[in-house]
Amino acid sequence: MKTKAPKGVKQWKLGFALVLLGGVSALTHGETPGAVGPVPAPAPVIATAPVPEAVRARPLPIQELTARWVYQLLLAEIAAQRGHLGLATKTYLDLARTTKDPRVARRATEVALYAHDLPAVQTALTLWLKEDPKSPSARETLGGLILSQPNLIDALPILAPLIAVDRSSAGDDFLGLDVVLVQHPDHAHALSLAQRLTEPYPDVPEGHYLVSTLAAQAEKLIWR
């Protein structure tokens, strides 16, 4: 049930502001060197199975848009378009935490990626996946983030809760991870991460497949 706004105050949805900012972005994009444009999603994916309709249709949060949120959204987007990426990233992260809206978290991730701010990318992506754990775009971004990690164990706090969201699809997640982890140059740490992730799922055969594949890859490296 929607909550009625106070008399004389129109109820706004956050999505409207994001559409509005899309127009602001289109108008300001290209005016200043270093402006943030669309950030291409990395190629690797985490999940290979189709997303269930019930999950795909998850409703976005409906919230009354406050004057402060409008100001922060405008500040963040204009800062991003003018190349002030530190300010834009911080403001979008603050908004993502406050609104719990996956669209805001996604934009925070995009700006942080463009700024090459890895800690901010991890924070924004975690917020994005928390609010929309089955988002294909978020999982593609996660795949790219995993491949960029010098120490794969750092990805454990992000991956473990993501897999635990829907234990029935853990097998699909492990198969998707296999595609990503076999590409990482550090085979030993890839194997260690796989062992840690699959430990809570001893009855999932895809988990054993993931570990055995990476173990074979690590063993080949040892015998070279």
C-alpha positions as CSV (number, residue, x, y, z in Angstrom):
1,M,0.0,0.0,0.0
2,K,1.4,3.4,-1.0
3,T,1.8,6.0,1.7
4,K,0.1,9.3,0.9
5,A,2.3,12.3,0.8
6,P,1.5,15.2,3.1
7,K,-1.1,17.6,1.8
8,G,0.2,19.9,-0.9
9,V,3.3,17.8,-1.4
10,K,3.5,15.7,-4.5
11,Q,4.7,12.1,-4.2
12,W,7.8,11.5,-6.3
13,K,9.5,8.3,-7.1
14,L,13.2,8.0,-7.3
15,G,13.0,6.4,-10.7
16,F,11.6,9.8,-12.1
17,A,14.7,11.6,-10.8
18,L,17.0,9.0,-12.5
19,V,15.1,9.6,-15.8
20,L,15.5,13.3,-15.3
21,L,19.2,12.9,-14.6
22,G,19.5,10.9,-17.8
23,G,18.4,14.0,-19.6
24,V,20.9,16.1,-17.6
25,S,23.6,13.6,-18.5
26,A,22.7,13.8,-22.2
27,L,22.9,17.6,-22.2
28,T,26.2,17.8,-20.3
29,H,28.0,14.8,-21.8
30,G,30.9,15.9,-23.9
31,E,31.1,19.5,-22.7
32,T,34.1,18.9,-20.5
33,P,37.2,16.7,-21.0
34,G,37.0,13.6,-18.7
35,A,33.3,13.4,-18.6
36,V,31.9,10.1,-17.7
37,G,30.0,8.3,-20.4
38,P,28.4,4.8,-20.4
39,V,30.8,2.3,-18.9
40,P,30.9,-1.0,-20.8
41,A,30.2,-4.1,-18.8
42,P,33.0,-6.7,-18.5
43,A,32.6,-9.8,-20.5
44,P,32.8,-12.6,-17.9
45,V,29.6,-13.6,-16.2
46,I,28.9,-15.3,-12.9
47,A,25.7,-17.1,-13.5
48,T,24.8,-19.1,-16.6
49,A,21.2,-20.1,-15.7
50,P,18.2,-18.0,-16.8
51,V,16.9,-15.7,-14.0
52,P,13.6,-16.9,-12.6
53,E,10.7,-14.6,-13.5
54,A,9.8,-14.1,-9.9
55,V,13.3,-12.7,-9.2
56,R,13.4,-10.7,-12.4
57,A,10.2,-9.0,-11.6
58,R,11.4,-7.9,-8.2
59,P,9.8,-4.5,-7.6
60,L,12.1,-1.5,-7.3
61,P,11.7,0.6,-4.1
62,I,9.1,3.3,-4.1
63,Q,10.2,6.3,-2.1
64,E,9.3,9.9,-1.6
65,L,12.0,11.9,-3.3
66,T,13.3,14.5,-0.8
67,A,14.9,17.8,-1.8
68,R,18.2,16.5,-0.4
69,W,18.2,13.5,-2.7
70,V,17.4,15.7,-5.7
71,Y,20.4,17.9,-4.8
72,Q,22.7,14.9,-4.3
73,L,21.6,13.3,-7.5
74,L,22.2,16.5,-9.5
75,L,25.5,17.1,-7.7
76,A,26.8,13.6,-8.3
77,E,25.8,13.5,-12.0
78,I,27.1,17.0,-12.9
79,A,30.4,16.3,-11.0
80,A,30.8,13.0,-13.0
81,Q,30.2,14.8,-16.3
82,R,32.7,17.5,-15.5
83,G,35.4,15.0,-14.5
84,H,35.2,15.5,-10.7
85,L,35.1,11.7,-10.1
86,G,36.0,11.7,-6.4
87,L,33.1,13.9,-5.5
88,A,30.8,12.0,-7.8
89,T,31.7,8.6,-6.5
90,K,31.4,9.6,-2.8
91,T,28.0,11.3,-3.4
92,Y,26.6,8.3,-5.4
93,L,27.8,5.9,-2.7
94,D,26.1,8.0,0.0
95,L,22.9,8.0,-2.0
96,A,23.1,4.2,-2.7
97,R,23.4,3.5,1.1
98,T,20.5,5.9,1.9
99,T,18.1,5.0,-0.9
100,K,18.9,1.3,-1.2
101,D,18.0,1.6,-4.8
102,P,19.9,-0.7,-7.2
103,R,19.8,1.9,-10.0
104,V,21.7,4.3,-7.8
105,A,24.2,1.6,-6.7
106,R,24.7,0.7,-10.4
107,R,25.6,4.3,-11.3
108,A,27.9,4.5,-8.3
109,T,29.6,1.4,-9.6
110,E,30.0,2.8,-13.1
111,V,31.5,6.1,-11.9
112,A,33.9,4.3,-9.5
113,L,35.0,2.0,-12.4
114,Y,35.6,5.0,-14.6
115,A,37.6,6.6,-11.7
116,H,39.7,3.3,-11.2
117,D,38.7,3.5,-7.5
118,L,38.8,-0.2,-6.7
119,P,37.6,0.1,-3.0
120,A,34.7,2.2,-4.1
121,V,33.8,-0.3,-6.9
122,Q,33.7,-3.1,-4.3
123,T,31.5,-1.1,-2.0
124,A,29.1,0.0,-4.7
125,L,28.9,-3.4,-6.3
126,T,28.2,-5.0,-3.0
127,L,25.3,-2.6,-2.4
128,W,24.1,-3.2,-6.0
129,L,24.1,-7.0,-5.5
130,K,22.5,-6.7,-2.1
131,E,19.5,-4.9,-3.5
132,D,19.4,-6.8,-6.8
133,P,21.3,-10.1,-6.4
134,K,20.2,-11.6,-9.7
135,S,21.0,-8.7,-11.9
136,P,22.9,-10.0,-15.0
137,S,24.7,-6.6,-15.3
138,A,25.9,-6.7,-11.7
139,R,27.1,-10.3,-12.1
140,E,29.0,-9.4,-15.3
141,T,30.7,-6.6,-13.5
142,L,31.5,-8.9,-10.6
143,G,33.1,-11.3,-13.0
144,G,35.4,-8.5,-14.3
145,L,36.2,-7.4,-10.8
146,I,37.2,-11.0,-9.8
147,L,39.6,-11.2,-12.7
148,S,41.2,-7.9,-11.7
149,Q,41.9,-9.0,-8.1
150,P,45.6,-9.7,-7.4
151,N,44.5,-11.6,-4.3
152,L,41.3,-13.6,-5.2
153,I,40.5,-14.3,-1.5
154,D,39.5,-10.6,-1.3
155,A,36.4,-11.5,-3.4
156,L,35.2,-14.1,-0.8
157,P,33.1,-11.6,1.3
158,I,31.3,-10.5,-1.9
159,L,30.8,-14.0,-3.5
160,A,29.8,-16.0,-0.5
161,P,26.7,-14.0,0.5
162,L,25.7,-13.8,-3.2
163,I,25.7,-17.6,-3.6
164,A,23.8,-18.0,-0.3
165,V,20.9,-15.8,-1.5
166,D,19.5,-18.7,-3.4
167,R,21.1,-22.0,-2.4
168,S,19.0,-23.8,-5.0
169,S,20.9,-22.1,-7.8
170,A,24.4,-22.6,-6.2
171,G,25.2,-25.2,-8.9
172,D,24.6,-22.6,-11.6
173,D,26.7,-20.1,-9.7
174,F,29.6,-22.6,-9.5
175,L,29.5,-23.3,-13.2
176,G,29.5,-19.6,-13.9
177,L,32.5,-19.1,-11.6
178,D,34.3,-21.9,-13.3
179,V,34.3,-19.8,-16.5
180,V,35.7,-16.8,-14.6
181,L,38.3,-18.5,-12.3
182,V,40.0,-20.6,-15.0
183,Q,41.0,-17.3,-16.6
184,H,42.7,-15.9,-13.5
185,P,46.5,-16.2,-13.7
186,D,46.9,-17.2,-10.0
187,H,45.7,-20.8,-10.2
188,A,46.6,-21.6,-6.6
189,H,44.5,-18.7,-5.2
190,A,41.7,-19.5,-7.6
191,L,41.6,-23.1,-6.2
192,S,41.7,-21.8,-2.6
193,L,38.8,-19.4,-3.3
194,A,36.8,-22.2,-4.9
195,Q,37.4,-24.5,-2.0
196,R,36.2,-21.8,0.5
197,L,33.1,-21.0,-1.5
198,T,32.0,-24.7,-2.1
199,E,32.7,-25.9,1.4
200,P,29.1,-25.1,2.7
201,Y,27.6,-27.0,-0.3
202,P,29.0,-30.6,-0.1
203,D,25.9,-32.0,-1.9
204,V,26.2,-29.7,-4.9
205,P,28.0,-31.7,-7.7
206,E,28.9,-28.5,-9.6
207,G,30.9,-27.4,-6.6
208,H,33.0,-30.5,-6.8
209,Y,33.4,-30.0,-10.6
210,L,34.6,-26.4,-10.0
211,V,37.2,-27.5,-7.4
212,S,38.5,-30.4,-9.5
213,T,38.8,-28.2,-12.6
214,L,40.9,-25.6,-10.8
215,A,42.9,-28.3,-9.0
216,A,43.8,-29.9,-12.3
217,Q,44.8,-26.5,-13.6
218,A,47.0,-25.8,-10.6
219,E,48.6,-29.2,-10.8
220,K,49.5,-28.6,-14.5
221,L,51.3,-25.4,-13.4
222,I,53.3,-27.3,-10.7
223,W,54.5,-29.9,-13.2
224,R,55.6,-27.5,-15.9
